[in-house]
Amino acid sequence: MDINLQNKKIELIQWLSTLDDKSLIDKLMKLRKKEKTDWWNNISTDEQRSIEKGIQDADNGKLTSHSNVKKIYEEWL
């Protein structure tokens, strides 16, 4: 693990251990809970269906190469 990242974690742990601000602690807990939430549950049913269809198409070999897509959409890129 990156030593700099490890040092940042330790610094955060030390800082957290000194916190007395309940509202800040509550905000951090909400952030932690949000990070644990599966993004799949936060997208619409239509978005889920679209992703599932894309995966099914890819599994069935229905793919378009990047170069072909660039040709089709080059005027907007």
Jmol script that loads the backbone (N, CA, C; Angstrom):
load data "model"
ATOM      1  N   MET A   1       0.851  -1.185   0.000  1.00  0.00           N
ATOM      2  CA  MET A   1       0.000   0.000   0.000  1.00  0.00           C
ATOM      3  C   MET A   1       0.892   1.242   0.000  1.00  0.00           C
ATOM      4  N   ASP A   2       0.430   2.247  -0.680  1.00  0.00           N
ATOM      5  CA  ASP A   2       1.141   3.511  -0.772  1.00  0.00           C
ATOM      6  C   ASP A   2       1.343   4.103   0.629  1.00  0.00           C
ATOM      7  N   ILE A   3       2.582   4.405   0.963  1.00  0.00           N
ATOM      8  CA  ILE A   3       2.910   4.942   2.295  1.00  0.00           C
ATOM      9  C   ILE A   3       2.211   6.269   2.544  1.00  0.00           C
ATOM     10  N   ASN A   4       2.061   7.082   1.488  1.00  0.00           N
ATOM     11  CA  ASN A   4       1.386   8.363   1.630  1.00  0.00           C
ATOM     12  C   ASN A   4      -0.088   8.161   1.981  1.00  0.00           C
ATOM     13  N   LEU A   5      -0.714   7.182   1.351  1.00  0.00           N
ATOM     14  CA  LEU A   5      -2.110   6.872   1.647  1.00  0.00           C
ATOM     15  C   LEU A   5      -2.234   6.376   3.085  1.00  0.00           C
ATOM     16  N   GLN A   6      -1.331   5.532   3.493  1.00  0.00           N
ATOM     17  CA  GLN A   6      -1.338   5.013   4.865  1.00  0.00           C
ATOM     18  C   GLN A   6      -1.199   6.155   5.875  1.00  0.00           C
ATOM     19  N   ASN A   7      -0.327   7.095   5.582  1.00  0.00           N
ATOM     20  CA  ASN A   7      -0.140   8.250   6.474  1.00  0.00           C
ATOM     21  C   ASN A   7      -1.412   9.094   6.548  1.00  0.00           C
ATOM     22  N   LYS A   8      -2.092   9.259   5.432  1.00  0.00           N
ATOM     23  CA  LYS A   8      -3.348  10.025   5.413  1.00  0.00           C
ATOM     24  C   LYS A   8      -4.415   9.328   6.257  1.00  0.00           C
ATOM     25  N   LYS A   9      -4.468   8.015   6.165  1.00  0.00           N
ATOM     26  CA  LYS A   9      -5.433   7.260   6.963  1.00  0.00           C
ATOM     27  C   LYS A   9      -5.169   7.446   8.453  1.00  0.00           C
ATOM     28  N   ILE A  10      -3.925   7.352   8.824  1.00  0.00           N
ATOM     29  CA  ILE A  10      -3.552   7.525  10.236  1.00  0.00           C
ATOM     30  C   ILE A  10      -3.900   8.929  10.705  1.00  0.00           C
ATOM     31  N   GLU A  11      -3.616   9.915   9.864  1.00  0.00           N
ATOM     32  CA  GLU A  11      -3.939  11.301  10.209  1.00  0.00           C
ATOM     33  C   GLU A  11      -5.450  11.469  10.403  1.00  0.00           C
ATOM     34  N   LEU A  12      -6.242  10.843   9.523  1.00  0.00           N
ATOM     35  CA  LEU A  12      -7.693  10.926   9.662  1.00  0.00           C
ATOM     36  C   LEU A  12      -8.183  10.242  10.942  1.00  0.00           C
ATOM     37  N   ILE A  13      -7.613   9.098  11.250  1.00  0.00           N
ATOM     38  CA  ILE A  13      -7.994   8.376  12.465  1.00  0.00           C
ATOM     39  C   ILE A  13      -7.697   9.231  13.693  1.00  0.00           C
ATOM     40  N   GLN A  14      -6.532   9.840  13.707  1.00  0.00           N
ATOM     41  CA  GLN A  14      -6.171  10.700  14.833  1.00  0.00           C
ATOM     42  C   GLN A  14      -7.126  11.883  14.942  1.00  0.00           C
ATOM     43  N   TRP A  15      -7.447  12.484  13.802  1.00  0.00           N
ATOM     44  CA  TRP A  15      -8.355  13.628  13.793  1.00  0.00           C
ATOM     45  C   TRP A  15      -9.745  13.203  14.283  1.00  0.00           C
ATOM     46  N   LEU A  16     -10.234  12.056  13.768  1.00  0.00           N
ATOM     47  CA  LEU A  16     -11.548  11.575  14.174  1.00  0.00           C
ATOM     48  C   LEU A  16     -11.627  11.314  15.675  1.00  0.00           C
ATOM     49  N   SER A  17     -10.554  10.817  16.233  1.00  0.00           N
ATOM     50  CA  SER A  17     -10.553  10.489  17.659  1.00  0.00           C
ATOM     51  C   SER A  17     -10.660  11.731  18.547  1.00  0.00           C
ATOM     52  N   THR A  18     -10.401  12.903  17.977  1.00  0.00           N
ATOM     53  CA  THR A  18     -10.476  14.135  18.769  1.00  0.00           C
ATOM     54  C   THR A  18     -11.759  14.924  18.522  1.00  0.00           C
ATOM     55  N   LEU A  19     -12.578  14.473  17.578  1.00  0.00           N
ATOM     56  CA  LEU A  19     -13.792  15.214  17.214  1.00  0.00           C
ATOM     57  C   LEU A  19     -14.833  15.183  18.326  1.00  0.00           C
ATOM     58  N   ASP A  20     -15.432  16.334  18.569  1.00  0.00           N
ATOM     59  CA  ASP A  20     -16.534  16.432  19.526  1.00  0.00           C
ATOM     60  C   ASP A  20     -17.790  17.006  18.867  1.00  0.00           C
ATOM     61  N   ASP A  21     -17.686  17.382  17.606  1.00  0.00           N
ATOM     62  CA  ASP A  21     -18.792  18.000  16.883  1.00  0.00           C
ATOM     63  C   ASP A  21     -19.735  16.912  16.361  1.00  0.00           C
ATOM     64  N   LYS A  22     -20.884  16.764  17.047  1.00  0.00           N
ATOM     65  CA  LYS A  22     -21.831  15.702  16.699  1.00  0.00           C
ATOM     66  C   LYS A  22     -22.348  15.851  15.267  1.00  0.00           C
ATOM     67  N   SER A  23     -22.616  17.065  14.830  1.00  0.00           N
ATOM     68  CA  SER A  23     -23.153  17.254  13.483  1.00  0.00           C
ATOM     69  C   SER A  23     -22.137  16.830  12.415  1.00  0.00           C
ATOM     70  N   LEU A  24     -20.872  17.108  12.665  1.00  0.00           N
ATOM     71  CA  LEU A  24     -19.829  16.695  11.726  1.00  0.00           C
ATOM     72  C   LEU A  24     -19.687  15.171  11.714  1.00  0.00           C
ATOM     73  N   ILE A  25     -19.757  14.578  12.872  1.00  0.00           N
ATOM     74  CA  ILE A  25     -19.682  13.120  12.963  1.00  0.00           C
ATOM     75  C   ILE A  25     -20.873  12.489  12.234  1.00  0.00           C
ATOM     76  N   ASP A  26     -22.071  13.079  12.408  1.00  0.00           N
ATOM     77  CA  ASP A  26     -23.258  12.575  11.706  1.00  0.00           C
ATOM     78  C   ASP A  26     -23.092  12.689  10.196  1.00  0.00           C
ATOM     79  N   LYS A  27     -22.529  13.788   9.717  1.00  0.00           N
ATOM     80  CA  LYS A  27     -22.286  13.966   8.280  1.00  0.00           C
ATOM     81  C   LYS A  27     -21.307  12.910   7.768  1.00  0.00           C
ATOM     82  N   LEU A  28     -20.274  12.647   8.537  1.00  0.00           N
ATOM     83  CA  LEU A  28     -19.298  11.632   8.139  1.00  0.00           C
ATOM     84  C   LEU A  28     -19.927  10.243   8.095  1.00  0.00           C
ATOM     85  N   MET A  29     -20.809   9.959   9.048  1.00  0.00           N
ATOM     86  CA  MET A  29     -21.492   8.670   9.059  1.00  0.00           C
ATOM     87  C   MET A  29     -22.416   8.528   7.844  1.00  0.00           C
ATOM     88  N   LYS A  30     -23.095   9.621   7.457  1.00  0.00           N
ATOM     89  CA  LYS A  30     -23.949   9.584   6.265  1.00  0.00           C
ATOM     90  C   LYS A  30     -23.106   9.356   5.021  1.00  0.00           C
ATOM     91  N   LEU A  31     -21.952   9.993   4.954  1.00  0.00           N
ATOM     92  CA  LEU A  31     -21.049   9.805   3.822  1.00  0.00           C
ATOM     93  C   LEU A  31     -20.589   8.357   3.759  1.00  0.00           C
ATOM     94  N   ARG A  32     -20.241   7.804   4.887  1.00  0.00           N
ATOM     95  CA  ARG A  32     -19.814   6.407   4.955  1.00  0.00           C
ATOM     96  C   ARG A  32     -20.922   5.477   4.485  1.00  0.00           C
ATOM     97  N   LYS A  33     -22.143   5.730   4.941  1.00  0.00           N
ATOM     98  CA  LYS A  33     -23.275   4.895   4.540  1.00  0.00           C
ATOM     99  C   LYS A  33     -23.532   5.028   3.040  1.00  0.00           C
ATOM    100  N   LYS A  34     -23.438   6.241   2.521  1.00  0.00           N
ATOM    101  CA  LYS A  34     -23.661   6.472   1.099  1.00  0.00           C
ATOM    102  C   LYS A  34     -22.616   5.731   0.266  1.00  0.00           C
ATOM    103  N   GLU A  35     -21.381   5.710   0.721  1.00  0.00           N
ATOM    104  CA  GLU A  35     -20.302   5.022   0.011  1.00  0.00           C
ATOM    105  C   GLU A  35     -20.530   3.515  -0.022  1.00  0.00           C
ATOM    106  N   LYS A  36     -21.243   2.996   0.962  1.00  0.00           N
ATOM    107  CA  LYS A  36     -21.502   1.561   1.026  1.00  0.00           C
ATOM    108  C   LYS A  36     -22.722   1.175   0.187  1.00  0.00           C
ATOM    109  N   THR A  37     -23.527   2.161  -0.213  1.00  0.00           N
ATOM    110  CA  THR A  37     -24.743   1.897  -0.966  1.00  0.00           C
ATOM    111  C   THR A  37     -24.398   1.494  -2.391  1.00  0.00           C
ATOM    112  N   ASP A  38     -25.053   0.474  -2.870  1.00  0.00           N
ATOM    113  CA  ASP A  38     -24.839  -0.004  -4.230  1.00  0.00           C
ATOM    114  C   ASP A  38     -25.489   0.975  -5.202  1.00  0.00           C
ATOM    115  N   TRP A  39     -24.708   1.527  -6.129  1.00  0.00           N
ATOM    116  CA  TRP A  39     -25.216   2.516  -7.083  1.00  0.00           C
ATOM    117  C   TRP A  39     -26.356   1.953  -7.925  1.00  0.00           C
ATOM    118  N   TRP A  40     -26.396   0.641  -8.102  1.00  0.00           N
ATOM    119  CA  TRP A  40     -27.437   0.012  -8.902  1.00  0.00           C
ATOM    120  C   TRP A  40     -28.824   0.355  -8.346  1.00  0.00           C
ATOM    121  N   ASN A  41     -28.926   0.431  -7.037  1.00  0.00           N
ATOM    122  CA  ASN A  41     -30.213   0.722  -6.396  1.00  0.00           C
ATOM    123  C   ASN A  41     -30.599   2.192  -6.510  1.00  0.00           C
ATOM    124  N   ASN A  42     -29.684   3.024  -6.964  1.00  0.00           N
ATOM    125  CA  ASN A  42     -29.952   4.455  -7.062  1.00  0.00           C
ATOM    126  C   ASN A  42     -30.239   4.919  -8.481  1.00  0.00           C
ATOM    127  N   ILE A  43     -30.278   4.000  -9.425  1.00  0.00           N
ATOM    128  CA  ILE A  43     -30.592   4.377 -10.802  1.00  0.00           C
ATOM    129  C   ILE A  43     -32.006   3.904 -11.134  1.00  0.00           C
ATOM    130  N   SER A  44     -32.580   4.505 -12.167  1.00  0.00           N
ATOM    131  CA  SER A  44     -33.963   4.186 -12.522  1.00  0.00           C
ATOM    132  C   SER A  44     -34.064   2.777 -13.123  1.00  0.00           C
ATOM    133  N   THR A  45     -35.294   2.280 -13.156  1.00  0.00           N
ATOM    134  CA  THR A  45     -35.562   0.975 -13.761  1.00  0.00           C
ATOM    135  C   THR A  45     -35.183   0.986 -15.238  1.00  0.00           C
ATOM    136  N   ASP A  46     -35.475   2.093 -15.924  1.00  0.00           N
ATOM    137  CA  ASP A  46     -35.104   2.203 -17.337  1.00  0.00           C
ATOM    138  C   ASP A  46     -33.588   2.119 -17.519  1.00  0.00           C
ATOM    139  N   GLU A  47     -32.848   2.775 -16.641  1.00  0.00           N
ATOM    140  CA  GLU A  47     -31.380   2.709 -16.723  1.00  0.00           C
ATOM    141  C   GLU A  47     -30.887   1.290 -16.456  1.00  0.00           C
ATOM    142  N   GLN A  48     -31.495   0.621 -15.492  1.00  0.00           N
ATOM    143  CA  GLN A  48     -31.113  -0.766 -15.201  1.00  0.00           C
ATOM    144  C   GLN A  48     -31.384  -1.669 -16.411  1.00  0.00           C
ATOM    145  N   ARG A  49     -32.563  -1.508 -17.020  1.00  0.00           N
ATOM    146  CA  ARG A  49     -32.898  -2.311 -18.196  1.00  0.00           C
ATOM    147  C   ARG A  49     -31.923  -2.049 -19.336  1.00  0.00           C
ATOM    148  N   SER A  50     -31.568  -0.783 -19.534  1.00  0.00           N
ATOM    149  CA  SER A  50     -30.649  -0.417 -20.607  1.00  0.00           C
ATOM    150  C   SER A  50     -29.275  -1.061 -20.394  1.00  0.00           C
ATOM    151  N   ILE A  51     -28.799  -1.033 -19.171  1.00  0.00           N
ATOM    152  CA  ILE A  51     -27.511  -1.649 -18.851  1.00  0.00           C
ATOM    153  C   ILE A  51     -27.578  -3.161 -19.062  1.00  0.00           C
ATOM    154  N   GLU A  52     -28.658  -3.765 -18.584  1.00  0.00           N
ATOM    155  CA  GLU A  52     -28.818  -5.214 -18.752  1.00  0.00           C
ATOM    156  C   GLU A  52     -28.879  -5.598 -20.227  1.00  0.00           C
ATOM    157  N   LYS A  53     -29.562  -4.786 -21.048  1.00  0.00           N
ATOM    158  CA  LYS A  53     -29.630  -5.056 -22.484  1.00  0.00           C
ATOM    159  C   LYS A  53     -28.244  -4.927 -23.107  1.00  0.00           C
ATOM    160  N   GLY A  54     -27.487  -3.914 -22.697  1.00  0.00           N
ATOM    161  CA  GLY A  54     -26.132  -3.748 -23.212  1.00  0.00           C
ATOM    162  C   GLY A  54     -25.242  -4.933 -22.880  1.00  0.00           C
ATOM    163  N   ILE A  55     -25.362  -5.432 -21.673  1.00  0.00           N
ATOM    164  CA  ILE A  55     -24.579  -6.606 -21.262  1.00  0.00           C
ATOM    165  C   ILE A  55     -24.999  -7.824 -22.076  1.00  0.00           C
ATOM    166  N   GLN A  56     -26.308  -7.982 -22.264  1.00  0.00           N
ATOM    167  CA  GLN A  56     -26.810  -9.111 -23.062  1.00  0.00           C
ATOM    168  C   GLN A  56     -26.321  -9.016 -24.504  1.00  0.00           C
ATOM    169  N   ASP A  57     -26.377  -7.811 -25.080  1.00  0.00           N
ATOM    170  CA  ASP A  57     -25.868  -7.617 -26.447  1.00  0.00           C
ATOM    171  C   ASP A  57     -24.388  -7.968 -26.537  1.00  0.00           C
ATOM    172  N   ALA A  58     -23.619  -7.519 -25.565  1.00  0.00           N
ATOM    173  CA  ALA A  58     -22.178  -7.811 -25.568  1.00  0.00           C
ATOM    174  C   ALA A  58     -21.934  -9.310 -25.445  1.00  0.00           C
ATOM    175  N   ASP A  59     -22.697  -9.956 -24.564  1.00  0.00           N
ATOM    176  CA  ASP A  59     -22.557 -11.409 -24.404  1.00  0.00           C
ATOM    177  C   ASP A  59     -22.894 -12.161 -25.695  1.00  0.00           C
ATOM    178  N   ASN A  60     -23.801 -11.588 -26.493  1.00  0.00           N
ATOM    179  CA  ASN A  60     -24.211 -12.217 -27.754  1.00  0.00           C
ATOM    180  C   ASN A  60     -23.365 -11.749 -28.939  1.00  0.00           C
ATOM    181  N   GLY A  61     -22.324 -10.999 -28.658  1.00  0.00           N
ATOM    182  CA  GLY A  61     -21.420 -10.565 -29.717  1.00  0.00           C
ATOM    183  C   GLY A  61     -21.934  -9.401 -30.545  1.00  0.00           C
ATOM    184  N   LYS A  62     -22.994  -8.755 -30.101  1.00  0.00           N
ATOM    185  CA  LYS A  62     -23.545  -7.605 -30.820  1.00  0.00           C
ATOM    186  C   LYS A  62     -22.808  -6.343 -30.378  1.00  0.00           C
ATOM    187  N   LEU A  63     -21.620  -6.173 -30.909  1.00  0.00           N
ATOM    188  CA  LEU A  63     -20.769  -5.056 -30.531  1.00  0.00           C
ATOM    189  C   LEU A  63     -20.423  -4.213 -31.757  1.00  0.00           C
ATOM    190  N   THR A  64     -20.149  -2.947 -31.528  1.00  0.00           N
ATOM    191  CA  THR A  64     -19.683  -2.052 -32.579  1.00  0.00           C
ATOM    192  C   THR A  64     -18.319  -1.540 -32.159  1.00  0.00           C
ATOM    193  N   SER A  65     -17.373  -1.586 -33.075  1.00  0.00           N
ATOM    194  CA  SER A  65     -16.017  -1.160 -32.726  1.00  0.00           C
ATOM    195  C   SER A  65     -15.974   0.338 -32.448  1.00  0.00           C
ATOM    196  N   HIS A  66     -14.999   0.723 -31.676  1.00  0.00           N
ATOM    197  CA  HIS A  66     -14.807   2.129 -31.330  1.00  0.00           C
ATOM    198  C   HIS A  66     -14.618   2.978 -32.587  1.00  0.00           C
ATOM    199  N   SER A  67     -13.864   2.474 -33.543  1.00  0.00           N
ATOM    200  CA  SER A  67     -13.609   3.247 -34.763  1.00  0.00           C
ATOM    201  C   SER A  67     -14.905   3.465 -35.556  1.00  0.00           C
ATOM    202  N   ASN A  68     -15.789   2.468 -35.598  1.00  0.00           N
ATOM    203  CA  ASN A  68     -17.073   2.646 -36.282  1.00  0.00           C
ATOM    204  C   ASN A  68     -17.957   3.666 -35.565  1.00  0.00           C
ATOM    205  N   VAL A  69     -17.955   3.613 -34.259  1.00  0.00           N
ATOM    206  CA  VAL A  69     -18.750   4.568 -33.484  1.00  0.00           C
ATOM    207  C   VAL A  69     -18.218   5.983 -33.717  1.00  0.00           C
ATOM    208  N   LYS A  70     -16.901   6.125 -33.747  1.00  0.00           N
ATOM    209  CA  LYS A  70     -16.316   7.445 -34.009  1.00  0.00           C
ATOM    210  C   LYS A  70     -16.740   7.975 -35.371  1.00  0.00           C
ATOM    211  N   LYS A  71     -16.783   7.102 -36.380  1.00  0.00           N
ATOM    212  CA  LYS A  71     -17.214   7.525 -37.721  1.00  0.00           C
ATOM    213  C   LYS A  71     -18.652   8.003 -37.708  1.00  0.00           C
ATOM    214  N   ILE A  72     -19.502   7.261 -37.004  1.00  0.00           N
ATOM    215  CA  ILE A  72     -20.915   7.602 -36.962  1.00  0.00           C
ATOM    216  C   ILE A  72     -21.146   8.944 -36.260  1.00  0.00           C
ATOM    217  N   TYR A  73     -20.420   9.179 -35.174  1.00  0.00           N
ATOM    218  CA  TYR A  73     -20.668  10.357 -34.346  1.00  0.00           C
ATOM    219  C   TYR A  73     -19.590  11.439 -34.460  1.00  0.00           C
ATOM    220  N   GLU A  74     -18.727  11.349 -35.469  1.00  0.00           N
ATOM    221  CA  GLU A  74     -17.591  12.259 -35.550  1.00  0.00           C
ATOM    222  C   GLU A  74     -17.998  13.732 -35.625  1.00  0.00           C
ATOM    223  N   GLU A  75     -19.142  14.036 -36.210  1.00  0.00           N
ATOM    224  CA  GLU A  75     -19.537  15.444 -36.308  1.00  0.00           C
ATOM    225  C   GLU A  75     -19.901  16.023 -34.940  1.00  0.00           C
ATOM    226  N   TRP A  76     -20.214  15.187 -33.959  1.00  0.00           N
ATOM    227  CA  TRP A  76     -20.544  15.666 -32.630  1.00  0.00           C
ATOM    228  C   TRP A  76     -19.388  15.544 -31.637  1.00  0.00           C
ATOM    229  N   LEU A  77     -18.307  14.918 -32.056  1.00  0.00           N
ATOM    230  CA  LEU A  77     -17.169  14.731 -31.147  1.00  0.00           C
ATOM    231  C   LEU A  77     -16.194  15.868 -31.259  1.00  0.00           C
TER     232      LEU A  77
END
end "model"
wireframe off; spacefill off
backbone 0.3
color backbone group
